[in-house]
Amino acid sequence: MKRCAQCSSTKLAKVEETEEVHVGKWTFTATLPATRCTSCGETYINGEVLCRFEGYAARKLAELGIREGAAFRFMRKTLGMRAADLAELLSVTPETVSRWENDKNEVDLAAFTTLGSLIVDKLEGRTTTLDSLRAVHERTKPKSRSIRVEVPGAA
């Protein structure tokens, strides 16, 4: 950023800004790098940084086992996943996901744990859980019963 979007000033300073995200009755807080216009006071936080903050808030929800509808919805949305797509991966109906997210039914433990694993994978740049879920749905079996497995560090 070279100019303030508010006043077009070039007088910008790197600062730290406290940001909050609210999920149901829970509030997550982080100090994030930001840019502040010294002319008008407008503060900007990079969108990627905000997305990572939300990802870590979602991870904390999973780690704390907060199986509430609002938490489940926030975690799903943090992944950028539609409810129908998550339902398909979990082998449930979209209505079931809706009932979980709206606290009509208790969030299924296995579904919550799986969603938490998807969050961790995303933050760590992996797709392990998603790949496993897709493989189960595709039901593709190897052509041979003999399967070679690579063991890192064993050679």
C-alpha positions in Angstrom: 0.0 0.0 0.0 1.5 3.3 -1.1 -1.5 5.6 -0.5 -4.3 5.9 2.0 -7.5 4.8 0.4 -9.4 7.3 2.6 -7.5 10.5 2.0 -4.8 9.6 -0.6 -2.0 10.6 1.8 1.4 8.8 1.4 2.2 9.3 5.1 1.8 5.7 6.2 3.2 4.0 9.3 3.6 0.4 10.2 1.7 -0.3 13.5 0.2 -3.2 15.4 -3.5 -3.4 15.8 -5.7 -5.5 18.1 -8.3 -7.3 16.2 -11.3 -9.3 17.4 -13.4 -12.0 15.9 -16.7 -13.0 17.6 -18.0 -16.6 17.2 -21.3 -17.1 19.1 -20.5 -16.1 22.7 -16.7 -16.5 22.2 -14.3 -13.6 21.4 -10.9 -14.2 19.9 -8.3 -11.5 20.0 -4.9 -11.1 18.3 -2.4 -8.3 17.7 -1.8 -8.0 14.0 0.6 -6.0 11.8 -1.2 -3.1 10.2 -0.6 0.2 8.3 -2.0 3.5 9.7 -2.3 6.7 7.8 -0.7 9.4 9.9 -2.8 12.1 8.2 -6.4 10.7 8.8 -5.8 7.8 11.2 -7.3 5.2 8.9 -5.9 1.7 9.7 -5.5 -1.2 7.3 -4.8 -4.8 7.9 -3.8 -7.1 5.1 -6.6 -9.4 4.0 -4.4 -12.5 4.1 -3.4 -11.7 7.7 -7.0 -11.4 8.7 -7.8 -14.8 7.0 -5.0 -16.4 8.9 -6.2 -14.9 12.2 -9.7 -16.4 11.5 -8.0 -19.7 10.6 -6.2 -19.8 14.0 -9.4 -18.8 15.8 -11.2 -21.7 14.1 -8.3 -24.0 15.1 -8.6 -22.8 18.7 -12.4 -23.6 18.6 -11.5 -27.2 17.5 -8.7 -27.5 20.1 -11.1 -26.4 22.9 -13.8 -28.7 21.7 -16.4 -26.0 21.3 -19.1 -28.0 19.6 -21.6 -25.2 19.2 -23.5 -24.4 16.0 -21.9 -21.0 15.6 -18.4 -22.5 16.0 -19.2 -25.2 13.5 -20.4 -22.7 10.9 -17.4 -20.4 11.5 -15.0 -23.3 11.0 -16.7 -24.3 7.8 -16.8 -20.8 6.5 -13.1 -20.3 7.4 -12.4 -23.2 5.0 -14.4 -21.4 2.3 -16.6 -24.5 2.1 -20.3 -24.5 1.2 -22.5 -26.4 3.7 -23.7 -28.8 0.9 -20.1 -29.6 0.0 -19.2 -30.3 3.7 -22.3 -32.4 4.0 -21.3 -34.5 1.0 -17.8 -35.1 2.5 -19.2 -36.1 5.8 -21.9 -38.3 4.2 -24.8 -36.4 5.8 -27.5 -34.2 4.3 -27.1 -30.5 3.9 -30.1 -30.3 6.3 -28.1 -32.1 8.9 -25.3 -29.5 8.7 -27.9 -26.8 8.9 -29.4 -28.4 12.1 -25.9 -28.5 13.6 -25.1 -24.9 12.7 -28.4 -23.6 14.0 -28.2 -25.6 17.3 -31.3 -27.7 16.4 -29.1 -30.9 16.9 -25.9 -31.4 18.8 -22.9 -31.2 16.4 -21.7 -34.8 15.7 -18.4 -35.5 17.4 -16.8 -37.2 14.4 -18.0 -34.4 12.1 -16.6 -31.8 14.5 -13.3 -33.6 14.7 -13.0 -34.0 11.0 -13.8 -30.3 10.5 -11.0 -29.5 13.0 -8.6 -31.7 11.1 -9.5 -29.8 7.8 -8.7 -26.5 9.6 -5.3 -27.7 10.9 -4.4 -29.1 7.4 -5.3 -25.8 5.8 -3.2 -23.8 8.2 -0.2 -26.2 7.7 -0.6 -26.2 3.9 -1.7 -29.8 3.6 -4.8 -31.5 2.2 -4.4 -34.9 4.0 -7.8 -35.0 5.6 -9.6 -33.7 2.5 -7.8 -36.2 0.2 -8.8 -39.0 2.5 -12.4 -38.0 2.6 -12.5 -37.7 -1.2 -10.8 -41.1 -1.6 -13.5 -42.7 0.5 -16.2 -41.1 -1.6 -14.6 -42.1 -4.9 -14.1 -45.6 -3.6 -11.3 -46.2 -6.0 -9.4 -49.4 -5.2 -5.9 -50.2 -6.4 -5.7 -52.6 -9.3 -3.2 -54.8 -7.5 -3.4 -56.2 -3.9 0.3 -55.5 -3.6 0.8 -51.9 -2.6 4.3 -50.3 -2.2 4.7 -48.0 0.8 7.5 -45.4 1.0 8.9 -45.0 4.6 10.8 -41.7 4.9 14.1 -42.1 6.6 14.1 -45.9 6.4 16.5 -46.2 3.5 
